[in-house]
Structures are given as structure tokens and as C-alpha cells.
Amino acid sequence: MTEAAVFRAEGIGKSYPGVRANDDLSFTVTRGEIHALLGENGAGKSTLVKMIYGLVRPDDGRMFLNDRPHAPTDPRAARNAGVAMVFQHFSLFDALSVAENISLGMENPPPRRELKARISRVSQEYGLPLDPSRRVATLSAGERQRVEIIRCLLQDPRLLIMDEPTSVLTPQEAELLFATLRKLADMGRSILYISHKLEEIRSHCDRATILRNGKVVASCDPRAHSARELAAMMVGGEMRLIDRSGRQAGEELLRVAGLSLPAVSAEGTALKNVSLSLKAGEILGIGGVAGNGQEELLAALSGEHPSAPGAITFEGHSMGTLGPQQRRAAGLLAAPEDRLGHAAVPDFSLTENSLLTAGPRKGLVRHGLIDHAGARAFTEDVIRAFDVRTPGPDTAARALSGGNLQKFVIGREVMQAPRVLVVNQPTWGVDAGAAAAVRQSLLDLARDGAGVIVISQDLDELMELSDRFCALNEGRLSEPRMTASLSLDEIGLMLGGAHGMEDAQI
């Protein structure tokens, strides 16, 4: 081991019933390095970092931190040893202030005034401007992430693990994050960085360890490889190119006119005079920083939140007062962002979860009787068509990895042949190969004459998929623009509300 090594894994192995999550896994993270951890969903990344952070115990092998054995029994032991982790999902209480949230994560928090001073000092030192007195509910996604990072930095970690840190950030916020990470690395801290965004890996990471089926299959300088080459290493073969050909816009399928609705929750965002149209064969992209009305818009379109008669028209029929099942039966389907709890019931099997949404469209419930064989067959079709890695259709939804559950949720809706499909964050937390497959399925759906609305915080995804683009900001939808005419910088500014955001009639 070199003197510069901060973390080292030797022959790490971890098994679950029927699954070898990590298999003889060895790699090293050196001092001052931003080290990427790449792999498909189910490749073993999450299990590995959970072991480093003390959430899971390895079955085999050894770990070392600063040349000392590292075998944390829980996250507190990992933090005491010098490991900190920023999770993909923020663990913050909206009703509390920044300082109060940070205090909750400390073993022995100092007096509040002293803590606020330390937060201010650390935020200035690392270029993460943050007011310790602000209520978290008022913060943007980027500012919430700063809270999580500062909470970690107050622990003075030697190794910082970051899981999909830019998934909810605008390009400007992402650049600020990378500047901070580079400053941390220059000060000697090491960062283990997990992301499915291969271009940001190439731009900002010093080294990459690539996992496949729980094993290390490559270690490289990501800057020396194209994103396509990195993806090929991850999947063990060439990536399929996205095919956008063969689509043309047809008749109008969906129209929203002057839709105004209250927020879904006390901390949500009200919709303000939203208008849009969608044609057959078209993909409309809607971008927005988290918390700007995405959930409210999807709830209104799906029927979870009724609206005024005439506000939503589908194939010439008013849909505003109809519920989700009636809209599904008609061909207006939706897939929400929260896959575990909203899109799928955690303790239900995949077959039972299929039945919940596909029942009306696929005729799986007749005269009050459930067609169990039909529901199981449909679920098996989804698993096969969308390469969902699972023991079978009887597996509980919560047993799937996040990426595989996402593939199941999207596949379940696509395979019902909707006339209009509304999806929120369709490839969130999904690896490059699976993301390409999901995006292709949406393009194929549009090619077959359906209309698709993609609500996403992934700007690359919106640029790749959408024909027209709108930005959602504080519950208002911008006027649409042809996506091909926009740059990423222009879209980033639109997401931040810099382009007027006046009420639009589309």
C-alpha cells in the first residue's frame, strides 16, 4: 500500500439470499483524490459503501482506513473513524432550521450560538454559502445539499462518500458543488463519488473503479475514456445508440388550460395558471429544480388531484374531475417520482403492484374478480422486456434495488400502451445502460403514436428526449421552446426563473 492511501478494500465479499452482492472486491482510494465508483444497478456499489459506512457487515475480506483495520459496527463508529456520507435522499426536517437539522446529526452538539458560528465559518471556508437560521423548507435542492455536506464537514472526515450528488441540481449548482469537492481534495480529503452521469465523472474525477456483478472489472483514469467507453466497461459490451427516427407529430391528445391548484403538502408549491398542449408522437420535456410544482403537476394530470372542469382535456373529453382509474382506463397514465411508496407499495409483490395500476387498462379485474394468472403473466413480460433484475414476479417491491424498481415502474406503464404517458424522473438513480433502455422505450412509445410528457431534473435527458421544452418555476410553466434551439446554459437559467416565467398559453 502506498503512503498516500486513505482507504483500502481487500477481497470484500457480501452475500444475500440468492445474490452475491460483492465478490472478492479490492480497490484503493488515495489521499486528495476524487474517486468514482461506477457500475450498473445491482453491480454492488450500494452494498460496498454501506459496508464502509457501517450499515452492513462484510462476510469476507478486510477494509483499512489510514492503514488501520476498518470494521465499523454502525455509522457512528464509521464517523468516529473519519468516514462521512452524503446520501442521495436528503435526511432533513423541513420545519427545522439549518442549525437545528445539523444539531440532530451530532453526537454532542455545542450550544446553538456556537454551532451557528461554526456552520457560518465552515460554509465560508469551503464556498458553501448558507444561513444557519434559515428554515430548511425555504431552501433550494442545492442549498439542502450544502446542509448535508456541512454536517459531514463538521465531523472533519478523511473520506467523504457522495451518492448521486447532482441528481437534483441545476448546472450552476452542480458546478459550485464540483468546485467545493475539488477544494476538499486539494486540502487532502478523499472523496468516493457515485454517479450515473458519465460526462461529469470524466470532467471531475481523478480515477474510477468499475464494478460489474459485484466484482471489480476495471480501474482507469476516466478522463482518458469517452462516456461510451466507460459505459461499455460497466455493461460488458457496446452501448446501444438511442434511435430518435420515425416520429412525427399528429393530432392533439392533451390540453391543459389555465390550471391552478393548491400545493400537495404544506411545503409544496401551488400551480399557477399552467397551460400546455401535447400531440400524438411528441415528447414534451418539463424541467425544474425539485420543489417547483412537479409533484402537483403530475398529481393533476394523473387524477390524484381533481381540477376544474375543462382545465384538462384528453382526446376532446374533459378529464379534470375524473379519478386515476378512470383516466387510466381511457389511456392517460402516469408514473410518479417516488417509486417506493407512491409508484409501488413496498411490501406488495411485483405482481400485486402491477395489478394496482394495470388492472383497468389490461382487464385484470372483471366483475370484482382478479385475474391472478393474467397479472402474473403481465408482470413477467415487464420483467423480461425491461431487464428487471429480480428473482421473480412474487418478489416484494422493497427487495429490488432502486434502479431495478425504477425499470419495473416505467415498464409497467409503457407496456399498457397508453395514449398519453406522464413520467416524473424516469431514469433517476438508473445506470447508463438501463437509462438508455428506458429512454428508448419512451421514444418507441412516441413513435407508435402516443404523447409523452417527461418531467425531469436531468438536463441531458431532456435534451436527448424532448421535442419541445418548458421550465417549471414556482408553480408557473414557461412558454415552450424547441429543444434543439436551446443550450444547456439557457435551460439552466430557465430552471432558475431567469427567463421571465410569465404565465404561458401554449
C-alpha positions in Angstrom: 0.0 0.0 0.0 1.3 3.4 -0.9 1.7 6.1 1.8 -0.9 8.2 0.2 -3.7 5.5 0.5 -6.6 6.6 2.7 -9.0 3.7 2.2 -8.3 0.1 1.0 -10.6 -2.8 0.5 -9.1 -6.3 0.2 -11.2 -9.3 -1.0 -14.5 -7.9 0.2 -17.5 -10.2 -0.1 -21.1 -10.0 0.8 -24.0 -12.3 0.1 -27.7 -12.1 0.5 -30.2 -15.0 -0.2 -29.7 -15.8 -3.8 -27.4 -12.9 -4.5 -23.7 -12.3 -4.3 -23.6 -8.6 -4.0 -19.9 -8.2 -3.6 -17.4 -10.8 -4.7 -13.6 -10.6 -3.9 -13.7 -6.9 -4.3 -10.5 -4.9 -3.9 -9.6 -1.3 -4.6 -7.8 1.8 -3.0 -8.7 5.4 -2.6 -5.7 7.7 -2.2 -5.3 11.0 -0.3 -6.7 14.1 -2.1 -8.4 12.0 -4.8 -12.0 12.3 -6.2 -12.5 8.6 -6.9 -15.5 7.5 -9.0 -17.4 4.3 -8.3 -19.2 3.1 -11.4 -21.5 0.2 -12.2 -24.9 -0.8 -13.4 -27.8 -1.0 -10.9 -27.2 -4.1 -8.9 -23.4 -4.1 -9.6 -22.7 -3.8 -5.8 -22.0 -0.1 -5.3 -24.6 0.5 -2.6 -23.6 -2.6 -0.7 -20.0 -1.6 -0.8 -20.5 1.9 0.5 -22.9 0.7 3.2 -20.1 -1.6 4.5 -17.6 1.4 4.5 -20.2 3.5 6.4 -21.1 0.7 8.9 -24.6 0.0 7.7 -23.7 -3.5 6.6 -21.0 -6.0 7.8 -18.9 -7.8 5.1 -18.9 -11.6 5.1 -15.3 -11.8 3.7 -12.3 -9.7 3.3 -10.8 -6.7 5.1 -11.0 -2.9 5.0 -8.4 -0.4 6.1 -8.7 3.3 6.8 -5.5 5.3 7.2 -3.6 2.0 7.3 -5.7 0.8 10.3 -8.3 -2.0 10.2 -11.7 -0.5 9.4 -14.7 -2.7 10.6 -17.4 -0.2 11.8 -20.3 -1.8 13.6 -22.6 1.1 12.8 -22.5 4.6 11.2 -21.5 6.3 14.4 -18.3 4.1 14.5 -17.6 4.9 10.9 -18.0 8.7 11.6 -15.7 8.4 14.6 -13.1 6.7 12.4 -13.3 9.5 9.8 -15.9 8.4 7.2 -18.8 10.7 6.3 -21.6 10.1 3.8 -24.0 12.3 1.9 -26.9 10.2 0.8 -28.9 10.6 -2.5 -32.0 11.3 -0.5 -31.7 14.2 1.9 -32.4 13.4 5.6 -33.6 16.8 6.7 -36.7 18.1 8.5 -38.3 20.9 6.6 -39.9 22.6 9.6 -36.5 23.0 11.4 -33.7 25.4 10.7 -30.3 24.6 9.2 -28.6 24.7 12.6 -31.3 22.5 14.2 -31.0 19.9 11.5 -27.2 19.8 11.8 -27.5 19.6 15.6 -29.7 16.4 15.3 -26.9 14.6 13.4 -24.2 15.4 16.1 -23.3 13.1 19.0 -22.7 16.0 21.4 -23.8 19.3 19.7 -22.4 22.5 21.1 -24.6 25.4 22.3 -26.8 26.7 19.5 -24.9 30.1 19.2 -21.6 28.3 18.9 -22.9 25.8 16.4 -24.3 28.6 14.2 -20.9 30.3 14.3 -19.1 27.0 13.3 -21.6 26.5 10.4 -21.0 30.0 9.1 -17.3 29.6 9.4 -17.2 26.2 7.6 -19.7 27.4 4.9 -17.5 30.4 4.1 -14.3 28.3 4.2 -15.5 25.8 1.6 -17.5 28.2 -0.6 -20.9 26.8 0.5 -22.9 30.0 1.4 -25.6 29.1 4.0 -27.6 30.9 6.6 -27.8 28.6 9.7 -31.0 30.3 10.9 -33.0 29.6 7.7 -35.8 27.0 7.7 -34.9 24.1 5.5 -38.3 24.3 3.8 -37.2 27.6 2.2 -34.0 26.1 0.7 -33.4 25.0 -2.9 -32.2 21.5 -3.6 -28.6 22.8 -3.9 -28.8 24.6 -0.6 -30.2 21.5 1.1 -27.3 19.5 -0.2 -25.0 22.1 1.3 -26.6 21.4 4.7 -25.8 17.7 4.3 -22.2 18.5 3.2 -21.5 20.9 6.0 -23.0 18.5 8.5 -20.3 16.0 7.3 -17.5 18.5 7.2 -18.1 19.4 10.9 -17.1 15.8 11.6 -13.7 16.5 10.0 -13.8 13.4 7.8 -10.9 11.9 5.9 -13.1 10.0 3.5 -16.4 11.6 2.2 -18.8 9.3 0.3 -21.2 11.1 -2.1 -24.1 9.2 -3.6 -25.6 10.7 -6.8 -25.0 14.3 -5.5 -26.0 16.2 -8.7 -29.3 14.3 -9.4 -31.4 17.3 -8.2 -29.1 20.2 -9.0 -29.1 22.8 -11.8 -25.9 23.0 -13.9 -24.9 26.1 -12.0 -25.4 24.4 -8.6 -23.5 21.3 -9.8 -20.5 23.5 -10.8 -20.5 25.0 -7.4 -20.5 21.5 -5.8 -17.6 20.4 -8.0 -15.6 23.5 -7.1 -16.2 22.6 -3.4 -15.2 19.0 -3.9 -12.0 20.0 -5.7 -11.2 22.3 -2.9 -11.7 19.5 -0.4 -9.5 17.2 -2.4 -6.8 19.9 -2.6 -6.9 20.1 1.2 -6.1 16.3 1.4 -9.6 14.9 1.9 -10.6 11.9 -0.2 -14.0 11.6 -2.0 -15.7 8.4 -3.1 -18.1 9.6 -5.8 -21.1 7.6 -7.1 -22.9 8.8 -10.2 -24.5 7.6 -13.3 -23.7 10.8 -15.1 -20.6 9.7 -17.1 -19.7 13.1 -18.5 -19.4 14.6 -15.0 -17.3 11.6 -14.0 -15.0 12.3 -17.0 -14.8 16.0 -16.2 -14.3 15.9 -12.4 -12.9 12.6 -11.2 -9.3 11.6 -10.9 -9.8 7.8 -11.0 -12.6 5.3 -11.5 -13.2 1.8 -10.2 -15.8 0.0 -12.3 -18.0 -2.8 -10.8 -20.0 -5.5 -12.7 -21.9 -8.3 -10.9 -20.2 -7.4 -7.6 -16.7 -7.6 -8.9 -14.1 -5.0 -9.9 -13.7 -5.3 -13.7 -11.6 -2.2 -14.4 -9.7 0.7 -12.8 -8.9 3.7 -15.0 -8.4 7.4 -15.5 -11.9 8.4 -16.6 -10.5 11.4 -18.4 -8.8 9.1 -20.8 -12.0 7.4 -22.0 -15.2 8.5 -23.6 -18.5 8.2 -21.8 -19.4 5.4 -24.3 -16.2 3.5 -23.4 -16.9 3.8 -19.7 -20.5 2.6 -20.2 -19.2 -0.4 -22.2 -16.9 -1.3 -19.3 -19.9 -1.2 -17.0 -22.2 -3.4 -19.0 -19.5 -5.6 -20.6 -20.4 -4.7 -24.2 -21.2 -1.9 -26.5 -24.0 0.6 -25.6 -27.0 0.7 -27.9 -27.4 4.1 -29.6 -30.6 6.0 -29.0 -32.9 5.9 -32.1 -35.0 9.0 -32.4 -36.1 8.3 -36.0 -39.5 7.6 -37.4 -41.5 10.0 -35.2 -43.9 12.8 -36.4 -46.4 14.9 -34.5 -50.0 14.1 -35.1 -53.3 15.3 -33.7 -53.6 17.0 -30.3 -54.1 14.4 -27.5 -53.9 16.5 -24.3 -54.6 20.2 -23.5 -54.2 21.9 -20.1 -55.7 25.4 -19.9 -55.3 27.8 -17.0 -54.7 25.1 -14.4 -54.3 26.4 -10.9 -54.2 24.1 -7.9 -53.0 24.4 -4.3 -49.8 22.6 -3.2 -49.9 18.9 -2.5 -48.5 19.4 1.0 -47.8 22.3 3.4 -44.3 22.6 2.0 -45.3 22.1 -1.7 -45.8 24.5 -4.5 -49.2 25.7 -5.9 -49.7 25.6 -9.6 -50.4 29.0 -11.1 -52.3 29.2 -14.4 -50.4 26.3 -16.1 -51.2 25.7 -19.8 -49.8 23.2 -22.2 -50.6 21.0 -25.2 -49.3 17.6 -26.3 -49.6 16.0 -29.7 -49.5 12.3 -30.7 -45.9 11.3 -31.4 -44.5 14.2 -29.4 -42.3 14.2 -26.3 -42.7 17.4 -24.2 -39.9 17.9 -21.7 -40.6 19.8 -18.5 -37.6 20.8 -16.4 -37.4 22.2 -13.0 -35.4 22.2 -9.8 -37.0 20.0 -7.1 -39.9 21.6 -5.3 -41.2 23.9 -8.0 -44.5 22.1 -8.6 -43.5 18.9 -10.3 -45.5 16.7 -7.9 -48.5 18.9 -8.1 -48.5 18.9 -11.9 -48.2 15.1 -12.1 -51.0 14.7 -9.5 -53.2 16.9 -11.5 -52.6 15.1 -14.8 -52.9 11.6 -13.2 -56.2 12.4 -11.4 -54.9 12.3 -7.9 -55.8 15.9 -7.5 -59.1 16.8 -9.3 -59.2 20.1 -11.1 -61.9 22.4 -12.5 -64.0 21.0 -15.4 -62.3 22.0 -18.7 -58.9 22.5 -17.2 -57.6 19.2 -18.5 -58.9 17.8 -21.9 -57.8 14.4 -23.2 -58.8 13.4 -26.7 -61.5 16.0 -26.6 -63.0 14.9 -23.3 -62.9 16.8 -20.1 -60.8 14.9 -17.5 -60.5 17.4 -14.7 -63.0 15.8 -12.3 -62.1 12.1 -13.2 -60.0 10.0 -10.8 -56.8 8.0 -11.6 -58.5 4.7 -12.5 -60.9 6.3 -14.9 -58.1 8.2 -16.6 -56.0 5.0 -16.8 -58.9 3.1 -18.5 -59.1 5.9 -21.0 -55.4 5.8 -21.8 -53.9 8.7 -19.7 -51.3 7.1 -17.5 -48.6 8.5 -15.1 -45.5 7.3 -13.2 -44.6 9.4 -10.2 -41.1 10.3 -9.0 -41.4 8.5 -5.6 -41.0 4.9 -6.7 -41.2 3.2 -3.3 -44.3 4.3 -1.5 -46.1 6.2 -4.3 -45.4 4.2 -7.6 -45.1 0.9 -5.7 -46.3 -0.5 -2.4 -43.1 -1.7 -0.6 -44.4 -4.9 0.9 -46.6 -5.9 -2.1 -45.1 -8.3 -4.7 -44.4 -7.1 -8.2 -47.5 -8.9 -9.4 -49.6 -7.1 -6.9 -48.1 -3.8 -7.8 -48.8 -4.5 -11.5 -52.4 -5.2 -10.6 -52.8 -1.9 -8.8 -52.1 0.2 -11.9 -52.7 -2.1 -14.9 -56.0 -3.5 -13.7 -58.2 -1.1 -15.6 -56.1 -1.0 -18.8 -55.3 -4.7 -19.1 -58.6 -6.1 -17.9 -57.1 -7.8 -14.9 -60.2 -7.3 -12.7 -63.6 -8.4 -14.1 -66.8 -8.3 -12.1 -64.9 -7.9 -8.9 -62.7 -11.0 -9.6 -58.9 -10.7 -10.0 -57.2 -12.5 -12.9 -54.2 -13.6 -10.9 -52.7 -15.6 -13.8 -53.1 -12.6 -16.2 -51.5 -10.3 -13.6 -48.5 -12.6 -13.2 -48.1 -13.1 -16.9 -48.1 -9.3 -17.5 -45.5 -8.8 -14.7 -43.3 -11.5 -16.2 -43.5 -9.6 -19.5 -42.4 -6.4 -17.9 -39.5 -8.1 -16.1 -38.3 -9.7 -19.3 -38.8 -6.6 -21.6 -37.2 -4.2 -19.2 -34.4 -6.5 -17.8 -35.6 -6.1 -14.2 -33.1 -8.0 -12.0 -35.3 -9.9 -9.6 -35.8 -13.5 -8.5 -39.3 -13.3 -10.0 -42.8 -11.7 -10.0 -43.5 -12.7 -6.4 -40.6 -10.7 -5.0 -41.6 -7.7 -2.8 -41.0 -4.3 -4.3 -38.8 -3.2 -1.4 -36.4 -6.1 -2.2 -35.4 -4.6 -5.5 -32.5 -2.1 -5.9 -33.7 1.4 -6.7 -32.7 1.2 -10.3 -34.4 -2.1 -10.9 -37.6 -0.9 -9.2 -37.5 2.2 -11.5 -37.2 -0.1 -14.6 -40.2 -2.1 -13.3 -42.3 1.0 -12.7 -41.6 2.6 -16.1 -42.0 -0.8 -17.9 -45.3 -1.4 -16.1 -46.8 1.8 -17.6 -45.2 1.6 -21.0 -46.4 -1.9 -21.6 -50.0 -0.8 -21.0 -49.8 1.0 -24.4 -51.0 4.4 -23.1 -52.2 7.1 -25.4 -50.5 9.7 -23.1 -47.8 8.9 -20.5 -46.6 11.4 -18.0 -43.4 10.4 -16.2 -41.5 12.2 -13.4 -37.8 11.5 -13.2 -37.9 8.3 -15.4 -34.2 7.4 -15.1 -33.5 8.8 -11.6 -30.8 6.5 -10.0 -30.7 4.3 -13.0 -27.3 3.2 -14.6 -26.3 4.3 -18.0 -27.3 1.1 -19.8 -30.7 0.9 -18.1 -31.3 4.7 -18.6 -30.7 4.3 -22.3 -33.2 1.4 -22.4 -35.8 3.4 -20.5 -35.4 6.4 -22.8 -35.6 4.3 -25.9 -38.9 2.8 -24.6 -40.3 6.3 -24.3 -39.1 7.2 -27.8 -40.6 4.0 -29.1 -43.9 4.8 -27.4 -44.0 8.2 -29.1 -43.1 6.6 -32.4 -46.1 4.3 -32.0 -48.3 7.4 -31.8 -48.5 8.1 -28.0 -47.8 11.5 -26.5 -45.2 11.6 -23.7 -44.5 14.2 -21.0 -41.2 13.8 -19.3 -40.7 15.8 -16.1 -37.1 15.6 -15.2 -34.2 17.3 -13.4 -31.7 15.6 -15.7 -31.0 18.2 -18.4 -29.1 15.7 -20.5 -32.1 13.5 -20.5 -34.5 16.3 -21.5 -32.1 17.4 -24.3 -31.9 13.8 -25.6 -35.6 13.0 -25.4 -37.8 16.1 -25.8 -39.1 17.8 -29.0 -40.2 20.9 -27.0 -39.1 22.1 -23.6 -40.8 24.1 -20.8 -39.4 25.1 -17.4 -41.4 24.9 -14.2 -40.5 27.5 -11.7 -42.5 28.4 -8.5 -45.6 26.6 -10.0 -45.5 28.5 -13.3 -44.8 26.9 -16.6 -42.7 28.8 -19.2 -43.6 29.2 -22.8 -42.3 26.1 -24.8 -39.3 26.3 -27.0 -37.9 23.8 -29.5 -35.3 21.8 -27.6 -32.9 21.7 -30.5 -32.6 25.5 -30.3 -31.6 25.6 -26.6 -28.2 25.3 -24.9 -27.7 23.7 -21.5 -26.9 27.1 -20.1 -30.1 28.6 -21.4 -32.1 25.7 -19.9 -30.3 26.1 -16.6 -31.2 29.8 -16.5 -34.8 29.0 -17.3 -35.0 26.5 -14.5 -33.9 29.2 -12.1 -36.6 31.6 -13.3 -34.3 33.9 -15.2 -36.4 33.9 -18.4 -39.5 35.6 -17.2 -41.6 32.7 -16.3 -44.7 34.6 -17.2 -47.9 32.5 -17.4 -47.9 30.8 -20.7 -50.7 29.8 -23.1 -49.3 27.0 -25.2 
